[in-house]
Amino acid sequence: MNVNFFEWLRDGVRQSVLLGVSDAIEQIGTPTDSDDLHPNVAALLATDTGTTKGTRGKSTAASKKRLGKSLKDMNSSDA
């Protein structure tokens, strides 16, 4: 019998998430059968999404912040 730890863990997480969603739906209940959208949801769907596409990849290297030391920084401080 070949037991893969990560597969077992993944299946456990999947089952926990599904049970959590099931419990949440049971407590909250399902939405009413009305065709009207909430005004905030309608406003969100009506916004222009074309203006936000592609802005993430256009940042320059100078504007990026580094969160830690690089290997060069660590080696120069040790020497």
Secondary structure, DSSP 8 states (H G I E B T S, - for coil): ----HHHHHHHHHHHHHHHHHHHHHHHH----S-----HHHHHHHHS--TTTTT-STT--GGG----S--HHHHHHHH-
